[in-house]
Amino acid sequence: MTSQDRTSPPQQQYAERSYRSPAALVGGALLLLLGLWLGGDALLRGDVHTKLTALFALLLGVPLVVAFTLRPLVRAGEDRLTVRNPFRTITLPWGAVEDLRAAFSAEVFTSGGKYQLWAVPVSLRQRKKVSRQAARGSAPRPRFGLDADAGPVPRAMADQTLDELREIKERAAHRESAQGEPVVRWSYEVLAPLVVGAVGLAVMVAV
């Protein structure tokens, strides 16, 4: 082994994880298709007033649909947690994360406050279903191993996600590269067309 091999840093073993809501993605895509179909028809066939109304309605509606369905994302990196909500993006170094909880919604807590994780929806119905399965002893069994009765306790999807995020936090929170303050950025690329559409639609309705 050469001196260069001995002094080179170990390769990164961490794989970045991303979390989104499949139901929100599907619903958002369907709403966009419906809105573009109706709005496109009005733009092609309507009079001037109808075309302007449809245009401003699309400027208002499309960003709203994108913001609440396609945009939300939680990305767990090696040193930080990135939370992309409808109108804000929050970057949290793992050292600044104090807790992650899921009651009626998934939330991340810091010393300065809390932020909701829109991309991790909490389903009370799913929790009840999982609880009933656990009570009946129908927990998933491991594929391998000698003990067929030692299956893991079933968990709802949101709870599984937060368990994974807590594990990543525990591994990363004490690293020097994972220290820092939360950074919050407003999503002006969503807010700007939304405001233009809302103002324009209000004017067209009033005319």
Backbone as a printed PyTorch tensor [residue, N CA C, xyz], in Angstrom:
tensor([[[  0.8500,  -1.2120,   0.0000],
         [  0.0000,   0.0000,   0.0000],
         [  0.8750,   1.2480,   0.0000]],

        [[  0.6270,   2.2060,  -0.8580],
         [  1.4080,   3.4240,  -0.9460],
         [  0.9920,   4.3990,   0.1270]],

        [[  1.8520,   5.4350,   0.3340],
         [  1.5310,   6.4730,   1.3250],
         [  0.2930,   7.2380,   0.9340]],

        [[  0.0460,   7.3710,  -0.3910],
         [ -1.1450,   8.0650,  -0.8550],
         [ -2.4040,   7.3000,  -0.4690]],

        [[ -2.3390,   5.9370,  -0.5580],
         [ -3.4820,   5.1240,  -0.1780],
         [ -3.7620,   5.2260,   1.3040]],

        [[ -2.6710,   5.3090,   2.1200],
         [ -2.8620,   5.3570,   3.5600],
         [ -3.4530,   6.6710,   4.0160]],

        [[ -3.1580,   7.7730,   3.3200],
         [ -3.6080,   9.0910,   3.7490],
         [ -4.9070,   9.5220,   3.1110]],

        [[ -5.3880,   8.8250,   2.0810],
         [ -6.6220,   9.2330,   1.4260],
         [ -7.7960,   8.9600,   2.3340]],

        [[ -8.7910,   9.8870,   2.3780],
         [ -9.9460,   9.7130,   3.2540],
         [-10.8230,   8.5620,   2.7950]],

        [[-11.5360,   7.9130,   3.7180],
         [-12.4290,   6.8250,   3.3360],
         [-13.5590,   7.3400,   2.4640]],

        [[-14.0220,   6.5020,   1.5660],
         [-15.0970,   6.9120,   0.6840],
         [-16.3990,   7.0440,   1.4640]],

        [[-17.2260,   7.9600,   1.0490],
         [-18.5040,   8.1890,   1.7120],
         [-19.4160,   6.9810,   1.5160]],

        [[-19.9690,   6.4950,   2.6160],
         [-20.8350,   5.3300,   2.5740],
         [-22.3060,   5.7030,   2.6670]],

        [[-22.5950,   6.9790,   2.7970],
         [-23.9690,   7.4080,   3.0500],
         [-24.7160,   7.6480,   1.7480]],

        [[-25.9320,   7.1650,   1.6810],
         [-26.7890,   7.3900,   0.5100],
         [-27.9020,   8.3580,   0.8970]],

        [[-28.0020,   9.4490,   0.1660],
         [-29.0390,  10.4410,   0.4370],
         [-30.4230,   9.8420,   0.2130]],

        [[-31.3670,  10.2030,   1.0870],
         [-32.7250,   9.6790,   0.9860],
         [-33.7000,  10.8270,   0.7560]],

        [[-34.7040,  10.5660,  -0.0750],
         [-35.7460,  11.5470,  -0.3420],
         [-37.1020,  10.9260,  -0.0530]],

        [[-38.0050,  11.7560,   0.4700],
         [-39.3420,  11.2780,   0.8340],
         [-40.3860,  12.2100,   0.2170]],

        [[-41.3810,  11.6010,  -0.4400],
         [-42.4930,  12.3470,  -1.0170],
         [-43.7620,  11.5330,  -0.8300]],

        [[-44.9020,  12.1930,  -1.0310],
         [-46.1820,  11.5070,  -0.9110],
         [-46.6450,  11.0450,  -2.2900]],

        [[-46.6750,   9.7360,  -2.5480],
         [-47.1390,   9.2490,  -3.8640],
         [-48.5700,   9.6840,  -4.1730]],

        [[-49.4430,   9.6760,  -3.1620],
         [-50.8350,  10.0790,  -3.3990],
         [-50.9120,  11.5400,  -3.8370]],

        [[-50.1080,  12.4030,  -3.2100],
         [-50.0980,  13.8180,  -3.5860],
         [-49.5690,  14.0130,  -5.0000]],

        [[-48.5520,  13.2510,  -5.3830],
         [-47.9950,  13.3660,  -6.7290],
         [-49.0290,  12.9800,  -7.7860]],

        [[-49.7270,  11.8760,  -7.5430],
         [-50.7460,  11.4280,  -8.4970],
         [-51.9030,  12.4190,  -8.5580]],

        [[-52.3860,  12.8440,  -7.3910],
         [-53.4830,  13.8060,  -7.3550],
         [-53.1190,  15.1180,  -8.0110]],

        [[-51.9000,  15.6010,  -7.7540],
         [-51.4590,  16.8540,  -8.3640],
         [-51.3690,  16.7620,  -9.8700]],

        [[-50.8480,  15.6440, -10.3800],
         [-50.7440,  15.4700, -11.8300],
         [-52.1260,  15.4570, -12.4780]],

        [[-53.0810,  14.7890, -11.8500],
         [-54.4390,  14.7420, -12.4110],
         [-55.0900,  16.1250, -12.3850]],

        [[-54.9060,  16.8620, -11.3010],
         [-55.4770,  18.2080, -11.2180],
         [-54.8610,  19.1340, -12.2580]],

        [[-53.5610,  19.0190, -12.4690],
         [-52.9130,  19.8530, -13.4820],
         [-53.4380,  19.5270, -14.8770]],

        [[-53.5920,  18.2490, -15.1730],
         [-54.1190,  17.8690, -16.4910],
         [-55.5290,  18.4070, -16.6940]],

        [[-56.3680,  18.2990, -15.6560],
         [-57.7330,  18.8090, -15.7600],
         [-57.7460,  20.3230, -15.9320]],

        [[-56.9420,  21.0180, -15.1200],
         [-56.8990,  22.4790, -15.2060],
         [-56.3700,  22.9710, -16.5420]],

        [[-55.3200,  22.3200, -17.0530],
         [-54.7590,  22.7310, -18.3350],
         [-55.7250,  22.4310, -19.4840]],

        [[-56.4710,  21.3460, -19.3630],
         [-57.4600,  21.0140, -20.4010],
         [-58.5730,  22.0530, -20.4360]],

        [[-59.1320,  22.3820, -19.2640],
         [-60.2030,  23.3790, -19.2080],
         [-59.6940,  24.7730, -19.5670]],

        [[-58.5320,  25.1270, -18.9920],
         [-57.9790,  26.4580, -19.2830],
         [-57.5470,  26.5930, -20.7240]],

        [[-56.9590,  25.5260, -21.2760],
         [-56.5450,  25.5830, -22.6820],
         [-57.7260,  25.7260, -23.6200]],

        [[-58.8210,  25.0570, -23.3040],
         [-60.0120,  25.1720, -24.1270],
         [-60.5520,  26.6000, -24.1090]],

        [[-60.5480,  27.2210, -22.9040],
         [-61.0250,  28.6060, -22.7900],
         [-60.1080,  29.5650, -23.5370]],

        [[-58.7990,  29.3030, -23.4890],
         [-57.8490,  30.1700, -24.1890],
         [-58.0020,  30.0690, -25.6950]],

        [[-58.3780,  28.9110, -26.1900],
         [-58.5000,  28.7130, -27.6250],
         [-59.8390,  29.1760, -28.1830]],

        [[-60.9210,  28.9890, -27.4030],
         [-62.2590,  29.2030, -27.9370],
         [-62.9750,  30.4310, -27.3770]],

        [[-62.5010,  30.9920, -26.2800],
         [-63.2180,  32.0760, -25.6380],
         [-62.9660,  33.4390, -26.2670]],

        [[-63.7690,  34.4070, -25.8170],
         [-63.5230,  35.7840, -26.2510],
         [-62.3760,  36.3620, -25.4300]],

        [[-62.0950,  37.6720, -25.6370],
         [-60.9350,  38.2770, -24.9830],
         [-61.0630,  38.2150, -23.4660]],

        [[-62.2480,  38.5500, -22.9520],
         [-62.4570,  38.5430, -21.5070],
         [-62.2920,  37.1250, -20.9410]],

        [[-62.8290,  36.1480, -21.6470],
         [-62.7220,  34.7570, -21.1990],
         [-61.2770,  34.2730, -21.2340]],

        [[-60.5630,  34.6530, -22.2820],
         [-59.1630,  34.2370, -22.3970],
         [-58.3100,  34.8210, -21.2730]],

        [[-58.5140,  36.1250, -20.9750],
         [-57.7430,  36.7440, -19.8910],
         [-58.1050,  36.1250, -18.5400]],

        [[-59.3900,  35.8600, -18.3450],
         [-59.8180,  35.2280, -17.0930],
         [-59.1910,  33.8440, -16.9480]],

        [[-59.1990,  33.0760, -18.0260],
         [-58.6020,  31.7370, -17.9880],
         [-57.1010,  31.8110, -17.7290]],

        [[-56.4350,  32.7890, -18.3550],
         [-54.9950,  32.9420, -18.1720],
         [-54.6530,  33.2290, -16.7060]],

        [[-55.3630,  34.1900, -16.1080],
         [-55.0880,  34.5240, -14.7140],
         [-55.4940,  33.3830, -13.7780]],

        [[-56.5500,  32.6530, -14.1340],
         [-56.9510,  31.5060, -13.3230],
         [-55.8670,  30.4270, -13.3390]],

        [[-55.2350,  30.2250, -14.4970],
         [-54.1410,  29.2630, -14.5790],
         [-52.9250,  29.7440, -13.7970]],

        [[-52.6410,  31.0390, -13.8790],
         [-51.5180,  31.5870, -13.1090],
         [-51.7270,  31.4400, -11.6140]],

        [[-52.9760,  31.4580, -11.1950],
         [-53.2870,  31.2520,  -9.7790],
         [-53.3410,  29.7730,  -9.4300]],

        [[-54.0400,  28.9890, -10.2480],
         [-54.3070,  27.5980,  -9.8980],
         [-53.1100,  26.6750, -10.0360]],

        [[-52.3480,  26.8250, -11.1240],
         [-51.2260,  25.9160, -11.3540],
         [-50.1850,  26.0090, -10.2410]],

        [[-49.7310,  27.2150,  -9.8440],
         [-48.7720,  27.2690,  -8.7280],
         [-49.3280,  26.7050,  -7.4230]],

        [[-50.6380,  26.9080,  -7.1740],
         [-51.2290,  26.3610,  -5.9530],
         [-51.1880,  24.8340,  -5.9570]],

        [[-51.5770,  24.2400,  -7.0890],
         [-51.5650,  22.7840,  -7.1860],
         [-50.1460,  22.2560,  -7.0450]],

        [[-49.2070,  22.8760,  -7.7510],
         [-47.8100,  22.4420,  -7.6700],
         [-47.2840,  22.5790,  -6.2510]],

        [[-47.6070,  23.6990,  -5.5920],
         [-47.0860,  23.9700,  -4.2520],
         [-47.5270,  22.9230,  -3.2430]],

        [[-48.7940,  22.4920,  -3.3180],
         [-49.3280,  21.6060,  -2.2870],
         [-49.2790,  20.1270,  -2.6460]],

        [[-48.9210,  19.7950,  -3.8900],
         [-48.9030,  18.3780,  -4.2770],
         [-47.5430,  17.9270,  -4.8120]],

        [[-46.9970,  18.6140,  -5.7950],
         [-45.7620,  18.1730,  -6.4320],
         [-44.5080,  18.7010,  -5.7400]],

        [[-44.5900,  19.8500,  -5.1260],
         [-43.4060,  20.4830,  -4.5560],
         [-42.9120,  19.8780,  -3.2420]],

        [[-43.7910,  19.5160,  -2.2870],
         [-43.3090,  19.0540,  -0.9780],
         [-42.3270,  17.8860,  -1.0850]],

        [[-41.2220,  18.0160,  -0.3440],
         [-40.1590,  17.0180,  -0.3820],
         [-39.3680,  17.1020,   0.9200]],

        [[-38.9530,  15.9580,   1.4100],
         [-38.0180,  15.8960,   2.5260],
         [-36.7910,  15.1350,   2.0390]],

        [[-35.6260,  15.7660,   2.1310],
         [-34.3870,  15.1380,   1.6780],
         [-33.4240,  15.0570,   2.8630]],

        [[-33.0300,  13.8340,   3.1900],
         [-32.1010,  13.6030,   4.2910],
         [-30.7070,  13.3940,   3.7260]],

        [[-29.8660,  14.4150,   3.8750],
         [-28.4990,  14.3230,   3.4070],
         [-27.5600,  13.9080,   4.5230]],

        [[-26.3010,  13.8190,   4.2160],
         [-25.3130,  13.3850,   5.2000],
         [-25.1830,  14.3720,   6.3470]],

        [[-25.2600,  15.6730,   6.0370],
         [-25.0410,  16.6930,   7.0560],
         [-26.2710,  17.5190,   7.3820]],

        [[-27.3010,  17.4340,   6.5610],
         [-28.4530,  18.3190,   6.7940],
         [-29.7490,  17.6990,   6.2940]],

        [[-30.8180,  18.2310,   6.8290],
         [-32.1740,  17.8490,   6.4260],
         [-32.7770,  19.0190,   5.6570]],

        [[-33.2350,  18.7510,   4.4460],
         [-33.8690,  19.7830,   3.6350],
         [-35.3630,  19.5070,   3.5760]],

        [[-36.1460,  20.4990,   3.9700],
         [-37.6040,  20.3760,   4.0040],
         [-38.1800,  21.3660,   2.9920]],

        [[-38.7840,  20.8340,   1.9450],
         [-39.3780,  21.7030,   0.9180],
         [-40.8910,  21.6630,   1.0910]],

        [[-41.4310,  22.7300,   1.6340],
         [-42.8650,  22.8700,   1.8730],
         [-43.4890,  23.7130,   0.7620]],

        [[-44.8170,  23.9080,   0.7730],
         [-45.4540,  24.6290,  -0.3410],
         [-44.8180,  25.9790,  -0.6740]],

        [[-44.5160,  26.7820,   0.3210],
         [-44.0440,  28.1400,   0.0280],
         [-42.6760,  28.4530,   0.6260]],

        [[-42.0570,  27.4830,   1.2910],
         [-40.7460,  27.7230,   1.8780],
         [-39.8630,  26.4880,   1.7330]],

        [[-38.5580,  26.7270,   1.7110],
         [-37.5750,  25.6500,   1.7790],
         [-36.7300,  25.8730,   3.0170]],

        [[-36.7040,  24.8770,   3.9040],
         [-35.9780,  24.9950,   5.1600],
         [-34.8020,  24.0330,   5.1360]],

        [[-33.6030,  24.5480,   5.3410],
         [-32.3970,  23.7260,   5.4010],
         [-31.9400,  23.6610,   6.8450]],

        [[-31.9220,  22.4390,   7.3970],
         [-31.6140,  22.2440,   8.8090],
         [-30.3830,  21.3580,   8.9550]],

        [[-29.2480,  21.9130,   9.4010],
         [-28.1340,  21.0290,   9.7530],
         [-28.5900,  20.0500,  10.8360]],

        [[-28.1200,  18.8120,  10.7590],
         [-28.5920,  17.8120,  11.7120],
         [-28.3280,  18.2180,  13.1500]],

        [[-27.2700,  18.9690,  13.3870],
         [-26.9710,  19.4140,  14.7370],
         [-28.0030,  20.3680,  15.2990]],

        [[-28.7720,  21.0200,  14.4100],
         [-29.8020,  21.9630,  14.8590],
         [-31.1450,  21.2790,  15.0910]],

        [[-31.2690,  20.0230,  14.6680],
         [-32.5290,  19.2880,  14.8340],
         [-32.5890,  18.7050,  16.2360]],

        [[-33.6130,  19.0810,  16.9930],
         [-33.7710,  18.5790,  18.3540],
         [-34.6830,  17.3640,  18.4260]],

        [[-35.7160,  17.3190,  17.5880],
         [-36.6450,  16.1980,  17.6590],
         [-37.4560,  16.1190,  16.3720]],

        [[-38.0210,  14.9440,  16.1360],
         [-38.9300,  14.7070,  15.0140],
         [-40.1300,  13.9660,  15.5800]],

        [[-41.3330,  14.5060,  15.3170],
         [-42.5350,  13.9060,  15.8770],
         [-43.6320,  13.8330,  14.8140]],

        [[-44.5370,  12.8870,  15.0250],
         [-45.6920,  12.7420,  14.1310],
         [-46.9230,  12.4680,  14.9770]],

        [[-47.7250,  13.5020,  15.2250],
         [-49.0020,  13.3420,  15.9180],
         [-50.0990,  13.3810,  14.8580]],

        [[-50.6500,  14.5640,  14.6230],
         [-51.6050,  14.7220,  13.5250],
         [-50.9020,  15.1590,  12.2450]],

        [[-49.6710,  15.6400,  12.3820],
         [-48.8290,  15.9700,  11.2370],
         [-47.3880,  15.6980,  11.6350]],

        [[-46.5260,  15.4810,  10.6370],
         [-45.1150,  15.2430,  10.8990],
         [-44.4160,  16.5860,  11.0500]],

        [[-43.5940,  16.7140,  12.0990],
         [-42.9440,  17.9830,  12.3980],
         [-41.5040,  17.7490,  12.8360]],

        [[-40.6500,  18.7080,  12.5130],
         [-39.2710,  18.7040,  12.9770],
         [-39.0920,  19.9110,  13.9000]],

        [[-38.4250,  19.6920,  15.0320],
         [-38.2800,  20.7300,  16.0500],
         [-36.8240,  21.1690,  16.1470]],

        [[-36.6390,  22.4940,  16.2680],
         [-35.3270,  23.0760,  16.5330],
         [-35.4590,  23.9990,  17.7360]],

        [[-34.3480,  24.5700,  18.1690],
         [-34.3990,  25.4910,  19.3060],
         [-35.1980,  26.7440,  18.9770]],

        [[-35.3050,  27.0660,  17.6970],
         [-36.0240,  28.2710,  17.2900],
         [-37.4800,  28.0580,  16.9320]],

        [[-37.9470,  26.8250,  16.9240],
         [-39.3430,  26.5780,  16.5820],
         [-39.5160,  25.2200,  15.9340]],

        [[-40.6110,  25.0540,  15.2090],
         [-40.9060,  23.7820,  14.5520],
         [-41.3360,  24.0430,  13.1170]],

        [[-41.1460,  23.0260,  12.2790],
         [-41.4990,  23.1070,  10.8740],
         [-42.2550,  21.8370,  10.5010]],

        [[-43.3320,  22.0020,   9.7610],
         [-44.1280,  20.8610,   9.3410],
         [-43.5030,  20.1880,   8.1300]],

        [[-43.5820,  18.8690,   8.0950],
         [-43.0800,  18.0990,   6.9600],
         [-44.2580,  17.7460,   6.0560]],

        [[-44.5320,  18.6030,   5.0830],
         [-45.6840,  18.3950,   4.1990],
         [-45.5460,  17.1220,   3.3770]],

        [[-44.3120,  16.7160,   3.0890],
         [-44.0990,  15.5430,   2.2340],
         [-44.3030,  14.2320,   2.9780]],

        [[-44.5190,  14.3060,   4.2920],
         [-44.7210,  13.0940,   5.0970],
         [-46.0990,  13.1850,   5.7550]],

        [[-47.1660,  12.8700,   5.0220],
         [-48.5080,  12.9650,   5.5920],
         [-48.7470,  11.8860,   6.6410]],

        [[-49.4740,  12.2560,   7.6840],
         [-49.8210,  11.3200,   8.7490],
         [-51.2490,  10.8300,   8.5170]],

        [[-51.4140,   9.5320,   8.3880],
         [-52.7270,   8.9360,   8.1650],
         [-53.1780,   8.2270,   9.4390]],

        [[-54.1680,   8.8150,  10.1210],
         [-54.6980,   8.1730,  11.3210],
         [-55.3940,   6.8570,  10.9650]],

        [[-55.9950,   6.8070,   9.7920],
         [-56.6470,   5.5690,   9.3430],
         [-55.6240,   4.4520,   9.1800]],

        [[-54.4680,   4.7890,   8.5920],
         [-53.4250,   3.7810,   8.4220],
         [-52.8920,   3.3110,   9.7690]],

        [[-52.7590,   4.2290,  10.7070],
         [-52.3030,   3.8480,  12.0420],
         [-53.2720,   2.8810,  12.7120]],

        [[-54.5710,   3.1530,  12.5880],
         [-55.5610,   2.2550,  13.1850],
         [-55.5040,   0.8740,  12.5300]],

        [[-55.3250,   0.8590,  11.2130],
         [-55.2400,  -0.4100,  10.4890],
         [-54.0290,  -1.2110,  10.9560]],

        [[-52.8900,  -0.5360,  11.1030],
         [-51.6770,  -1.2100,  11.5630],
         [-51.8530,  -1.7200,  12.9850]],

        [[-52.5140,  -0.9260,  13.8340],
         [-52.7490,  -1.3500,  15.2120],
         [-53.6290,  -2.5940,  15.2590]],

        [[-54.6450,  -2.6480,  14.3880],
         [-55.5120,  -3.8350,  14.3510],
         [-54.7320,  -5.0660,  13.8830]],

        [[-53.8470,  -4.8680,  12.8930],
         [-53.0380,  -5.9770,  12.4110],
         [-52.1140,  -6.4900,  13.5090]],

        [[-51.5230,  -5.5590,  14.2570],
         [-50.6270,  -5.9640,  15.3390],
         [-51.3930,  -6.7030,  16.4220]],

        [[-52.6190,  -6.2320,  16.7160],
         [-53.4300,  -6.8890,  17.7470],
         [-53.8230,  -8.3050,  17.3350]],

        [[-53.9870,  -8.5260,  16.0250],
         [-54.3520,  -9.8610,  15.5470],
         [-53.1330, -10.7480,  15.3320]],

        [[-51.9470, -10.1560,  15.5630],
         [-50.7250, -10.9470,  15.3940],
         [-50.3250, -11.1570,  13.9730]],

        [[-50.7330, -10.2190,  13.0770],
         [-50.4140, -10.3710,  11.6550],
         [-49.2650,  -9.4800,  11.2420]],

        [[-48.3260,  -9.2630,  12.1660],
         [-47.1530,  -8.4550,  11.8240],
         [-46.3340,  -9.1510,  10.7560]],

        [[-45.6680,  -8.3960,   9.8650],
         [-44.8600,  -9.0210,   8.8140],
         [-43.7760,  -9.9100,   9.4000]],

        [[-43.5410, -11.0590,   8.8050],
         [-42.5170, -11.9840,   9.2740],
         [-41.2260, -11.7780,   8.4800]],

        [[-40.0820, -11.9790,   9.1050],
         [-38.8150, -11.8420,   8.3810],
         [-38.6600, -12.9220,   7.3340]],

        [[-38.0230, -12.5720,   6.2430],
         [-37.8120, -13.5530,   5.1770],
         [-36.7670, -14.5860,   5.5780]],

        [[-35.8080, -14.1700,   6.4040],
         [-34.7360, -15.0620,   6.7720],
         [-34.6800, -15.1600,   8.2840]],

        [[-34.0510, -16.1710,   8.7790],
         [-33.9300, -16.3380,  10.2130],
         [-34.7060, -17.5520,  10.6820]],

        [[-34.3010, -18.0570,  11.8260],
         [-34.9070, -19.2710,  12.3360],
         [-36.1810, -19.0090,  13.1020]],

        [[-36.3030, -17.8040,  13.6990],
         [-37.4640, -17.5120,  14.5290],
         [-38.5530, -16.8960,  13.6740]],

        [[-39.5350, -17.6800,  13.2950],
         [-40.5990, -17.1920,  12.4100],
         [-41.5660, -16.2820,  13.1300]],

        [[-41.5120, -16.2660,  14.4830],
         [-42.4550, -15.4450,  15.2390],
         [-41.8520, -14.1230,  15.6840]],

        [[-40.6200, -13.8330,  15.2350],
         [-39.9350, -12.6240,  15.6990],
         [-40.0240, -11.5100,  14.6780]],

        [[-41.1520, -11.3820,  14.0250],
         [-41.3290, -10.3470,  13.0220],
         [-41.3340,  -8.9570,  13.6330]],

        [[-40.9630,  -7.9380,  12.8670],
         [-40.9490,  -6.5770,  13.3910],
         [-42.3510,  -6.0720,  13.6560]],

        [[-42.4430,  -5.1660,  14.5960],
         [-43.7370,  -4.5590,  14.9000],
         [-44.1400,  -3.6680,  13.7250]],

        [[-45.3430,  -3.8230,  13.1750],
         [-45.7500,  -3.0060,  12.0270],
         [-45.8600,  -1.5380,  12.4040]],

        [[-45.5360,  -0.6720,  11.4520],
         [-45.5650,   0.7670,  11.6760],
         [-46.2350,   1.4370,  10.4930]],

        [[-46.9560,   2.5310,  10.7550],
         [-47.5250,   3.3320,   9.6740],
         [-46.3970,   3.9950,   8.8950]],

        [[-46.6900,   4.3730,   7.6440],
         [-45.6580,   4.8990,   6.7680],
         [-44.9780,   6.1380,   7.3450]],

        [[-45.7580,   7.0790,   7.8900],
         [-45.1690,   8.2930,   8.4570],
         [-44.2630,   7.9670,   9.6330]],

        [[-44.6750,   7.0150,  10.4740],
         [-43.8640,   6.6360,  11.6270],
         [-42.5760,   5.9490,  11.1980]],

        [[-42.6380,   5.1260,  10.1430],
         [-41.4290,   4.5020,   9.6130],
         [-40.4460,   5.5590,   9.1000]],

        [[-40.9940,   6.5410,   8.3840],
         [-40.1450,   7.6010,   7.8390],
         [-39.4500,   8.3690,   8.9470]],

        [[-40.1860,   8.7350,  10.0010],
         [-39.5760,   9.4780,  11.0990],
         [-38.5670,   8.6330,  11.8560]],

        [[-38.8100,   7.3190,  11.9540],
         [-37.8130,   6.4360,  12.5720],
         [-36.4990,   6.4900,  11.7910]],

        [[-36.5840,   6.4610,  10.4600],
         [-35.3860,   6.5300,   9.6310],
         [-34.6770,   7.8720,   9.8000]],

        [[-35.4570,   8.9480,   9.8280],
         [-34.8620,  10.2790,   9.9890],
         [-34.1890,  10.4140,  11.3480]],

        [[-34.7790,   9.8450,  12.3810],
         [-34.1540,   9.8970,  13.7180],
         [-32.8230,   9.1420,  13.7270]],

        [[-32.7820,   8.0080,  13.0400],
         [-31.5410,   7.2380,  12.9700],
         [-30.4460,   8.0370,  12.2650]],

        [[-30.8130,   8.6940,  11.1680],
         [-29.8330,   9.5130,  10.4440],
         [-29.3600,  10.6610,  11.3280]],

        [[-30.2800,  11.2870,  12.0290],
         [-29.9300,  12.3890,  12.9350],
         [-28.9500,  11.9310,  14.0070]],

        [[-29.2120,  10.7740,  14.6020],
         [-28.3390,  10.2800,  15.6620],
         [-26.9290,  10.0330,  15.1460]],

        [[-26.8050,   9.5530,  13.9060],
         [-25.4810,   9.2880,  13.3360],
         [-24.7410,  10.5740,  12.9830]],

        [[-25.4980,  11.6060,  12.6100],
         [-24.8590,  12.7980,  12.0320],
         [-24.7720,  13.9830,  12.9820]],

        [[-25.5820,  14.0210,  14.0240],
         [-25.7560,  15.2480,  14.8100],
         [-24.4710,  15.7650,  15.4220]],

        [[-23.5120,  14.8960,  15.7300],
         [-22.2960,  15.3350,  16.4320],
         [-21.1350,  15.6220,  15.4890]],

        [[-21.3340,  15.4300,  14.1920],
         [-20.2600,  15.7470,  13.2510],
         [-20.1180,  17.2490,  13.0980]],

        [[-18.8970,  17.6830,  12.9580],
         [-18.6500,  19.1230,  12.8080],
         [-19.3010,  19.6770,  11.5550]],

        [[-19.3180,  18.8840,  10.4890],
         [-19.9070,  19.3450,   9.2260],
         [-21.4230,  19.4300,   9.2800]],

        [[-22.0430,  18.8820,  10.3490],
         [-23.5010,  18.8990,  10.4700],
         [-23.9810,  19.9650,  11.4510]],

        [[-23.1120,  20.9160,  11.7700],
         [-23.4860,  21.9840,  12.6830],
         [-23.8750,  23.2450,  11.9020]],

        [[-24.6240,  24.1310,  12.5410],
         [-25.0300,  25.3780,  11.8960],
         [-26.4320,  25.7820,  12.2970]],

        [[-26.9030,  26.8380,  11.6990],
         [-28.2260,  27.3750,  11.9910],
         [-29.1950,  27.0560,  10.8530]],

        [[-30.4760,  26.9310,  11.1640],
         [-31.4740,  26.7140,  10.1110],
         [-31.5170,  27.8820,   9.1300]],

        [[-31.7490,  27.5600,   7.8770],
         [-31.8740,  28.5840,   6.8290],
         [-33.2370,  28.4110,   6.1700]],

        [[-34.0170,  29.4870,   6.1460],
         [-35.3620,  29.4570,   5.5760],
         [-35.4030,  30.3670,   4.3540]],

        [[-35.8560,  29.8290,   3.2410],
         [-35.9530,  30.6150,   2.0010],
         [-37.3690,  30.5300,   1.4650]],

        [[-37.9690,  31.6840,   1.1810],
         [-39.3040,  31.7240,   0.5780],
         [-39.2190,  31.3210,  -0.8870]],

        [[-40.2380,  30.6290,  -1.3520],
         [-40.2660,  30.1220,  -2.7280],
         [-40.9320,  31.1560,  -3.6390]],

        [[-40.1590,  32.1530,  -4.0250],
         [-40.7170,  33.2360,  -4.8410],
         [-41.1230,  32.7540,  -6.2310]],

        [[-40.5060,  31.6550,  -6.7030],
         [-40.8790,  31.1380,  -8.0120],
         [-42.3000,  30.5900,  -8.0080]],

        [[-42.8240,  30.2620,  -6.8320],
         [-44.2150,  29.8500,  -6.6950],
         [-45.1010,  31.0360,  -6.3360]],

        [[-44.6210,  31.8860,  -5.4420],
         [-45.4300,  32.9970,  -4.9360],
         [-45.6800,  34.0700,  -5.9970]],

        [[-44.6750,  34.3610,  -6.8370],
         [-44.8120,  35.4600,  -7.8010],
         [-45.9580,  35.2170,  -8.7970]],

        [[-45.9890,  34.1020,  -9.5360],
         [-47.1150,  33.8990, -10.4650],
         [-48.4430,  33.7590,  -9.7330]],

        [[-48.4140,  33.2240,  -8.5140],
         [-49.6460,  33.0670,  -7.7470],
         [-50.2610,  34.4310,  -7.4320]],

        [[-49.4230,  35.3810,  -7.0160],
         [-49.9140,  36.7290,  -6.6990],
         [-50.4270,  37.4190,  -7.9510]],

        [[-49.6660,  37.2910,  -9.0600],
         [-50.1030,  37.9030, -10.3230],
         [-51.4430,  37.3220, -10.7530]],

        [[-51.5850,  36.0080, -10.6500],
         [-52.8340,  35.3760, -11.0310],
         [-53.9960,  35.7960, -10.1510]],

        [[-53.7730,  35.9040,  -8.8370],
         [-54.8400,  36.2890,  -7.9130],
         [-55.3030,  37.7210,  -8.1740]],

        [[-54.3450,  38.6300,  -8.3760],
         [-54.7010,  40.0300,  -8.6390],
         [-55.4190,  40.1530,  -9.9770]],

        [[-54.8580,  39.5030, -11.0040],
         [-55.4770,  39.5800, -12.3230],
         [-56.8630,  38.9810, -12.3530]],

        [[-57.0730,  37.8500, -11.6600],
         [-58.3890,  37.2130, -11.6330],
         [-59.3890,  38.0830, -10.9000]],

        [[-58.9400,  38.7290,  -9.8160],
         [-59.8400,  39.6100,  -9.0790],
         [-60.2710,  40.7850,  -9.9590]],

        [[-59.3530,  41.3170, -10.7550],
         [-59.6940,  42.4320, -11.6410],
         [-60.6790,  41.9750, -12.7130]],

        [[-60.4440,  40.7900, -13.2980],
         [-61.3180,  40.3170, -14.3670],
         [-62.7130,  40.0020, -13.8550]],

        [[-62.8200,  39.5010, -12.6510],
         [-64.1380,  39.2110, -12.0690],
         [-64.8880,  40.5100, -11.7630]],

        [[-64.1280,  41.5300, -11.3630],
         [-64.7570,  42.8090, -11.0020],
         [-65.1920,  43.6080, -12.2180]],

        [[-64.5690,  43.3400, -13.3680],
         [-64.9060,  44.1030, -14.5840],
         [-66.2750,  43.7200, -15.1010]]])
